């Protein structure tokens, strides 16, 4: 493509920001909301609980795995920040892919991401309900799922500032919890906590070495770490509803990256330094609980259960928000049913209700058909984040050159060492996909996700050929 004509670009921006009749989304998010969404969006149950499987597979080399995957995530986030600062849009990377690659790409990336978030809402609701039934044994999981879905559907139906406040405090609690964990861990490593001796490097090298299961174990840990970073895209979706989206997303991206590296890589380093990597409690109770128990912190399990519950509820809230805004943006650009494009009070309420309903329906699937329908849903979106990251990198590669030619003043945030690091990111994504092919369970997810992406791409291409979406972002003519 040689670039979209200015008139089409204007129509696209208008369609993306407007709903039915051109009603715009609100701009109720503040800078502090964006900064905390960027920071807390990737701190979820995948880190607090899921990292245990990665440690069991990789041993101390999980630190290297998280550092490598964290570097890839930083590249993706930087590319996304560059495009979002240049052209803020509620459809984020879907809009950028549609403009740079073609309408089919925006259609594919957008609906795949929407499906991913809706299924994730179901998984998170089930996890949160599991914690609540532990605390209240006489209750049923569906009761808690229904309560959480009603609360967060209601939150997202109200003004976007409500969503921002919920996420701000949820993220603040998660960040504070990890901050305290890092401080306690450092004190333990240096022998400054009562009743603990400085472990030195004994657990890093003395329990089978830094690579106890060889390169294969490191590769499994790398896959686990990659998927733990999912969620970074929400901040660029939210930026479109802030008072100063360009400055907001630029600052959020710049400040979040090093903090994410500190929290993820730092946490892994402390865990495998303080206790042996093959300690059974790491996978049974979770690595954070295992460390706190080892340090004899009172009620460590319950403290972390509260933090994990907050992480799950935060993810539910953010995923309902992200999926509804992406569905709204897709509809505004002619990629979905028109009734979802109506905005009321600055909120796409029909899209919120639909995405919440799909999430609740997916929960019911998990009760009715846990090994068939729900497992299919999980498999279909299992590698979706990698597909999305691939579209982000490909879109940035093309959009950057177009911006340099036509509007260099929009490059408020620039990708480092362009285009070399963009190609490095694409190579990294391809490498992760190849690693998934080596593992049986991961291979099934990859094939399901690939099939889903192919179906969406074919639908998007057919829609383009029959003139349903002549220019991505241009609303089809009435009638």
C-alpha positions as CSV (number, residue, x, y, z in Angstrom):
1,X,0.0,0.0,0.0
2,X,1.2,3.5,-0.7
3,X,-0.8,5.1,2.0
4,X,-4.5,5.9,2.6
5,X,-5.8,9.2,1.1
6,X,-6.2,12.0,3.7
7,X,-10.0,12.0,3.2
8,X,-10.3,8.3,4.0
9,X,-8.0,8.7,7.0
10,X,-10.3,11.4,8.4
11,X,-13.4,9.3,7.8
12,X,-11.6,6.4,9.5
13,X,-10.7,8.4,12.6
14,X,-14.2,9.8,12.8
15,X,-15.8,6.3,12.5
16,X,-13.5,4.8,15.1
17,X,-14.2,7.5,17.7
18,X,-17.9,7.8,16.9
19,X,-20.8,5.5,17.4
20,X,-24.2,5.5,15.8
21,X,-24.9,8.9,14.5
22,X,-21.3,10.0,15.3
23,X,-21.7,10.2,19.1
24,X,-18.2,10.1,20.5
25,X,-16.8,8.1,23.3
26,X,-16.1,10.0,26.5
27,X,-12.7,11.2,27.6
28,X,-13.0,10.5,31.3
29,X,-9.7,8.7,31.9
30,X,-6.9,10.6,33.6
31,X,-3.2,10.2,33.3
32,X,-2.9,8.4,36.6
33,X,-5.5,5.9,35.3
34,X,-3.5,5.3,32.2
35,X,-0.2,4.9,34.0
36,X,-1.7,2.3,36.4
37,X,-3.6,0.5,33.7
38,X,-0.3,0.1,31.8
39,X,1.5,-1.1,34.9
40,X,-1.2,-3.3,36.4
41,X,-2.7,-4.7,33.2
42,X,0.0,-7.3,32.8
43,X,0.2,-8.2,36.5
44,X,-2.3,-11.0,36.7
45,X,-2.9,-14.5,38.0
46,X,-0.5,-15.7,35.3
47,X,2.3,-14.2,37.3
48,X,1.1,-15.0,40.8
49,X,0.1,-18.6,40.1
50,X,1.0,-19.7,36.6
51,X,4.7,-18.8,37.0
52,X,5.0,-21.9,39.2
53,X,4.8,-24.2,36.2
54,X,7.5,-22.3,34.5
55,X,9.8,-22.5,37.5
56,X,9.2,-26.3,37.8
57,X,10.1,-26.7,34.1
58,X,13.1,-24.3,33.8
59,X,14.5,-24.1,37.3
60,X,16.6,-21.0,38.0
61,X,16.8,-20.3,34.3
62,X,13.3,-19.1,34.5
63,X,14.9,-15.7,35.2
64,X,16.5,-15.8,31.8
65,X,13.2,-17.0,30.2
66,X,11.3,-14.0,31.7
67,X,14.1,-11.6,30.7
68,X,14.0,-12.8,27.1
69,X,10.2,-12.8,26.8
70,X,10.2,-9.4,28.7
71,X,12.5,-8.0,26.1
72,X,10.1,-9.1,23.3
73,X,7.1,-7.6,25.2
74,X,9.0,-4.3,25.6
75,X,9.5,-4.2,21.8
76,X,5.8,-4.9,21.2
77,X,4.8,-2.3,23.7
78,X,7.1,0.3,22.2
79,X,5.7,-0.3,18.7
80,X,2.2,-0.2,20.0
81,X,3.0,3.0,21.9
82,X,4.4,4.6,18.7
83,X,1.3,3.9,16.7
84,X,-1.1,4.8,19.5
85,X,0.6,8.1,20.2
86,X,0.5,8.9,16.4
87,X,-3.1,7.9,15.9
88,X,-5.1,7.3,19.2
89,X,-8.0,5.0,18.5
90,X,-10.4,2.9,20.6
91,X,-9.6,0.0,18.2
92,X,-5.9,0.4,18.8
93,X,-3.8,-2.2,16.9
94,X,-6.9,-3.3,14.9
95,X,-7.2,0.2,13.5
96,X,-3.5,0.4,12.8
97,X,-3.5,-3.0,11.1
98,X,-6.5,-2.0,9.0
99,X,-4.8,1.2,7.9
100,X,-1.4,-0.3,7.2
101,X,-2.0,-3.8,6.0
102,X,-5.6,-3.9,4.8
103,X,-9.2,-4.1,6.1
104,X,-9.0,-7.9,6.4
105,X,-6.1,-7.5,8.9
106,X,-8.0,-5.1,11.1
107,X,-11.0,-7.4,11.0
108,X,-9.0,-10.5,11.9
109,X,-6.9,-8.9,14.7
110,X,-9.9,-7.1,16.2
111,X,-12.3,-10.0,16.4
112,X,-9.6,-12.4,17.5
113,X,-8.7,-10.1,20.3
114,X,-12.3,-9.6,21.3
115,X,-12.9,-13.4,21.4
116,X,-9.7,-13.8,23.5
117,X,-10.8,-11.2,26.1
118,X,-14.3,-12.7,26.3
119,X,-13.0,-16.2,26.9
120,X,-10.5,-14.8,29.4
121,X,-13.3,-13.1,31.3
122,X,-14.9,-16.6,31.7
123,X,-11.6,-18.2,32.9
124,X,-11.0,-15.4,35.4
125,X,-14.5,-15.5,36.7
126,X,-14.2,-19.2,37.3
127,X,-10.9,-18.7,39.1
128,X,-12.3,-15.9,41.3
129,X,-15.3,-18.0,42.2
130,X,-13.0,-20.9,43.2
131,X,-11.3,-18.6,45.8
132,X,-14.6,-17.4,47.1
133,X,-16.0,-20.9,47.6
134,X,-12.9,-21.8,49.6
135,X,-13.7,-18.9,51.9
136,X,-17.4,-19.6,52.0
137,X,-17.8,-23.4,51.6
138,X,-21.6,-23.5,51.6
139,X,-21.8,-21.4,48.4
140,X,-21.9,-22.4,44.8
141,X,-19.4,-21.1,42.1
142,X,-22.1,-19.9,39.8
143,X,-23.4,-17.5,42.5
144,X,-20.1,-15.7,42.7
145,X,-19.7,-15.7,38.9
146,X,-23.1,-14.1,38.5
147,X,-22.2,-11.5,41.2
148,X,-18.9,-10.6,39.6
149,X,-20.4,-10.4,36.1
150,X,-23.2,-8.1,37.3
151,X,-20.7,-5.9,39.2
152,X,-18.3,-5.4,36.4
153,X,-20.9,-5.2,33.6
154,X,-22.4,-2.4,35.7
155,X,-19.1,-0.7,36.2
156,X,-18.4,-0.7,32.5
157,X,-22.0,0.5,31.7
158,X,-21.4,3.6,33.8
159,X,-19.0,6.4,32.9
160,X,-15.5,5.3,31.8
161,X,-14.1,7.1,34.8
162,X,-15.6,4.4,37.0
163,X,-13.6,1.8,35.1
164,X,-10.5,3.9,35.5
165,X,-11.0,4.2,39.2
166,X,-11.5,0.5,39.7
167,X,-8.5,-0.4,37.7
168,X,-6.4,2.3,39.4
169,X,-7.0,0.9,42.8
170,X,-6.9,-2.8,41.7
171,X,-3.5,-2.1,40.0
172,X,-2.2,-0.1,43.0
173,X,-2.9,-3.1,45.3
174,X,-1.2,-5.5,43.0
175,X,1.9,-3.3,42.6
176,X,2.1,-2.7,46.3
177,X,1.9,-6.5,46.9
178,X,4.7,-7.2,44.6
179,X,6.7,-4.3,45.9
180,X,6.5,-5.6,49.5
181,X,7.3,-9.1,48.2
182,X,10.5,-7.8,46.5
183,X,11.6,-5.9,49.7
184,X,11.0,-9.0,51.9
185,X,12.8,-11.2,49.3
186,X,15.9,-8.9,49.2
187,X,16.0,-8.7,53.0
188,X,15.9,-12.6,53.1
189,X,18.7,-12.9,50.4
190,X,21.0,-10.7,52.5
191,X,20.1,-12.4,55.7
192,X,18.4,-9.3,57.2
193,X,15.1,-11.0,58.2
194,X,14.9,-12.6,61.6
195,X,15.3,-16.4,61.4
196,X,16.7,-16.5,57.9
197,X,20.2,-17.0,56.7
198,X,21.6,-15.5,53.5
199,X,21.3,-18.3,50.8
200,X,23.9,-16.9,48.5
201,X,23.9,-18.7,45.1
202,X,23.3,-22.1,46.6
203,X,19.8,-22.4,45.1
204,X,20.9,-21.0,41.8
205,X,23.7,-23.5,41.2
206,X,23.4,-26.2,43.8
207,X,20.1,-28.0,42.9
208,X,21.0,-29.3,39.5
209,X,22.6,-26.1,38.3
210,X,21.2,-23.0,36.6
211,X,19.8,-25.2,33.7
212,X,18.7,-28.3,35.6
213,X,16.5,-29.6,32.8
214,X,18.7,-28.3,30.0
215,X,17.6,-26.1,27.1
216,X,14.3,-28.0,26.7
217,X,13.3,-26.9,30.2
218,X,14.3,-23.3,29.4
219,X,12.1,-23.4,26.3
220,X,9.1,-24.6,28.3
221,X,9.7,-21.8,30.8
222,X,10.0,-19.3,27.9
223,X,6.6,-20.3,26.6
224,X,5.0,-20.0,30.1
225,X,6.6,-16.5,30.6
226,X,5.4,-15.2,27.2
227,X,1.8,-15.8,27.9
228,X,2.1,-14.4,31.4
229,X,2.7,-11.0,29.9
230,X,-0.6,-10.8,28.1
231,X,-2.7,-7.7,28.8
232,X,-0.4,-4.9,27.8
233,X,-2.7,-3.9,24.9
234,X,-5.4,-2.5,27.1
235,X,-3.6,0.8,27.8
236,X,-3.6,1.9,24.2
237,X,-7.3,1.1,23.9
238,X,-8.0,3.1,27.0
239,X,-5.8,6.0,25.8
240,X,-8.4,7.0,23.2
241,X,-10.8,7.9,26.1
242,X,-8.3,10.1,27.9
243,X,-8.2,13.9,27.9
244,X,-4.8,14.0,26.2
245,X,-4.3,10.6,24.5
246,X,-1.0,11.4,22.8
247,X,0.8,12.5,25.9
248,X,-1.0,10.0,28.1
249,X,0.0,6.9,26.1
250,X,3.5,8.2,25.5
251,X,4.1,8.6,29.3
252,X,2.3,5.4,30.2
253,X,4.4,3.3,27.8
254,X,7.7,4.9,28.8
255,X,7.2,4.5,32.5
256,X,5.6,1.0,32.5
257,X,8.3,-0.9,30.6
258,X,11.1,-0.8,33.1
259,X,8.7,-1.4,36.0
260,X,7.3,-4.5,34.3
261,X,10.8,-5.8,33.9
262,X,11.5,-5.1,37.5
263,X,8.4,-6.8,38.8
264,X,8.5,-9.9,36.6
265,X,12.2,-10.6,36.3
266,X,12.9,-9.4,39.8
267,X,10.2,-11.6,41.3
268,X,11.5,-14.7,39.5
269,X,15.1,-13.9,40.6
270,X,14.0,-13.6,44.2
271,X,11.9,-16.8,44.2
272,X,14.6,-19.1,42.8
273,X,17.3,-17.5,45.0
274,X,15.4,-17.7,48.3
275,X,14.0,-21.3,47.9
276,X,15.0,-24.4,45.9
277,X,13.3,-24.4,42.5
278,X,12.1,-28.0,42.9
279,X,10.3,-27.2,46.2
280,X,6.9,-28.9,45.8
281,X,5.1,-26.0,47.3
282,X,6.0,-23.8,44.3
283,X,3.5,-25.6,42.1
284,X,1.1,-26.7,44.8
285,X,0.6,-23.3,46.5
286,X,2.1,-20.9,44.0
287,X,5.7,-19.5,44.1
288,X,4.8,-16.3,46.0
289,X,3.0,-18.2,48.8
290,X,5.8,-20.7,48.9
291,X,8.4,-18.0,49.5
292,X,6.2,-16.2,52.1
293,X,5.7,-19.5,53.9
294,X,9.4,-20.2,53.8
295,X,10.0,-16.8,55.4
296,X,7.4,-17.6,58.0
297,X,5.2,-14.6,57.1
298,X,1.9,-15.1,59.1
299,X,-1.2,-16.1,57.0
300,X,0.9,-16.0,53.8
301,X,-1.6,-18.2,51.9
302,X,-4.6,-16.0,52.7
303,X,-2.8,-12.8,52.0
304,X,-1.8,-14.0,48.5
305,X,-5.3,-15.4,47.9
306,X,-6.6,-11.8,48.5
307,X,-4.0,-10.5,46.0
308,X,-4.8,-13.2,43.4
309,X,-8.6,-12.5,43.8
310,X,-7.9,-8.8,43.2
311,X,-5.8,-9.7,40.1
312,X,-8.6,-11.9,38.7
313,X,-11.2,-9.2,39.3
314,X,-9.0,-6.6,37.8
315,X,-8.5,-8.7,34.7
316,X,-12.3,-9.3,34.4
317,X,-12.9,-5.6,34.6
318,X,-10.2,-4.7,32.1
319,X,-11.2,-7.5,29.7
320,X,-14.9,-6.5,29.6
321,X,-13.7,-2.9,28.9
322,X,-11.2,-3.9,26.2
323,X,-13.5,-6.4,24.4
324,X,-16.4,-3.9,24.4
325,X,-14.3,-1.1,23.0
326,X,-12.8,-3.3,20.4
327,X,-16.2,-4.6,19.3
328,X,-17.5,-1.0,19.2
329,X,-14.5,0.1,17.1
330,X,-14.9,-2.8,14.7
331,X,-18.6,-2.0,14.2
332,X,-17.9,1.7,13.7
333,X,-15.5,0.7,10.9
334,X,-18.0,-1.5,9.2
335,X,-16.7,-4.8,10.6
336,X,-19.6,-5.8,12.7
337,X,-23.3,-5.5,13.4
338,X,-24.5,-1.9,13.4
339,X,-26.5,-2.1,16.6
340,X,-23.2,-2.4,18.6
341,X,-22.1,1.0,17.4
342,X,-24.6,3.0,19.5
343,X,-23.0,5.2,22.2
344,X,-25.0,6.4,25.2
345,X,-23.5,8.7,27.8
346,X,-20.1,8.3,26.2
347,X,-20.2,4.5,26.6
348,X,-20.9,1.8,24.0
349,X,-23.4,0.1,26.3
350,X,-24.7,-2.5,23.8
351,X,-21.2,-3.7,23.2
352,X,-20.5,-3.9,27.0
353,X,-23.7,-6.0,27.5
354,X,-22.9,-8.3,24.6
355,X,-19.3,-8.9,25.7
356,X,-20.4,-9.5,29.3
357,X,-23.1,-11.9,28.1
358,X,-20.6,-13.9,26.0
359,X,-18.3,-14.1,29.0
360,X,-21.1,-15.4,31.2
361,X,-22.2,-17.8,28.5
362,X,-18.6,-19.1,28.3
363,X,-18.7,-19.7,32.1
364,X,-21.9,-21.8,31.6
365,X,-20.1,-23.8,28.9
366,X,-17.3,-24.6,31.5
367,X,-20.0,-26.1,33.7
368,X,-22.0,-27.9,31.0
369,X,-19.2,-29.0,28.6
370,X,-15.9,-28.5,30.3
371,X,-14.0,-31.0,28.1
372,X,-15.6,-30.1,24.8
373,X,-17.0,-26.7,24.1
374,X,-15.1,-24.7,26.7
375,X,-11.9,-26.5,25.9
376,X,-12.4,-25.6,22.2
377,X,-12.9,-22.0,23.2
378,X,-9.7,-22.0,25.3
379,X,-7.7,-23.7,22.4
380,X,-9.1,-21.2,19.8
381,X,-7.6,-18.3,21.7
382,X,-4.7,-20.1,23.3
383,X,-2.1,-18.4,21.0
384,X,-4.2,-15.4,20.0
385,X,-1.9,-12.9,21.7
386,X,0.9,-14.0,19.4
387,X,-1.3,-13.4,16.4
388,X,-2.1,-10.0,17.7
389,X,1.6,-9.2,18.4
390,X,2.4,-10.3,14.8
391,X,-0.2,-7.8,13.4
392,X,1.2,-5.1,15.7
393,X,4.8,-5.6,14.4
394,X,3.7,-5.8,10.8
395,X,1.5,-2.7,11.1
396,X,4.2,-0.7,12.8
397,X,6.7,-1.7,10.1
398,X,4.5,-0.2,7.4
399,X,3.0,2.7,9.4
400,X,6.3,4.1,10.5
401,X,7.5,4.6,6.9
402,X,4.2,6.2,6.0
403,X,4.4,8.6,9.0
404,X,8.0,9.5,8.2
405,X,6.9,10.5,4.7
406,X,3.6,12.2,5.5
407,X,3.4,13.3,9.2
408,X,6.8,13.0,11.0
409,X,5.6,15.4,13.7
410,X,3.2,12.6,14.9
411,X,6.2,10.4,16.0
412,X,6.0,11.4,19.6
413,X,7.1,7.9,20.6
414,X,9.6,6.2,18.3
415,X,10.5,2.5,18.1
416,X,14.1,1.9,18.9
417,X,16.6,1.1,16.1
418,X,13.8,1.0,13.5
419,X,13.5,-1.2,11.4
420,X,16.0,-3.7,12.9
421,X,14.3,-4.2,16.3
422,X,10.9,-4.5,14.6
423,X,12.3,-7.4,12.5
424,X,13.8,-8.8,15.7
425,X,10.4,-8.8,17.3
426,X,8.8,-10.6,14.3
427,X,11.6,-13.2,14.5
428,X,11.0,-13.6,18.2
429,X,7.2,-14.2,17.6
430,X,8.0,-16.7,14.9
431,X,10.5,-18.5,17.3
432,X,7.8,-18.8,20.0
433,X,5.3,-20.2,17.5
434,X,8.0,-22.8,16.4
435,X,8.5,-23.7,20.1
436,X,4.8,-24.3,20.5
437,X,4.9,-26.8,17.6
438,X,7.4,-28.9,19.6
439,X,5.0,-29.4,22.6
440,X,1.9,-31.6,22.2
441,X,-0.5,-29.5,24.2
442,X,0.8,-26.2,22.9
443,X,0.6,-27.6,19.3
444,X,-3.1,-28.3,19.7
445,X,-3.7,-24.7,20.9
446,X,-1.6,-23.3,18.0
447,X,-3.5,-25.3,15.4
448,X,-6.9,-24.3,16.8
449,X,-5.8,-20.6,17.0
450,X,-4.3,-20.8,13.5
451,X,-7.6,-22.2,12.2
452,X,-9.6,-19.5,13.9
453,X,-7.3,-16.8,12.5
454,X,-7.5,-18.3,9.0
455,X,-11.4,-18.3,9.1
456,X,-11.4,-14.7,10.3
457,X,-8.9,-13.7,7.6
458,X,-11.0,-15.3,4.8
459,X,-14.2,-13.7,6.0
460,X,-12.3,-10.3,6.1
461,X,-11.0,-10.8,2.6
462,X,-14.4,-11.8,1.2
463,X,-16.0,-8.8,2.8
464,X,-13.4,-6.5,1.2
465,X,-13.9,-8.1,-2.2
466,X,-17.7,-7.7,-2.1
467,X,-17.3,-4.0,-1.1
468,X,-18.5,-4.3,2.5
469,X,-15.4,-2.5,3.8
470,X,-13.9,-0.5,0.9
471,X,-11.5,1.4,3.2
472,X,-10.9,0.2,6.7
473,X,-12.7,2.6,9.0
474,X,-15.1,3.9,6.4
475,X,-18.7,3.3,7.5
476,X,-20.7,1.6,4.7
477,X,-23.3,3.8,3.0
478,X,-26.7,3.8,4.6
479,X,-29.1,1.3,3.1
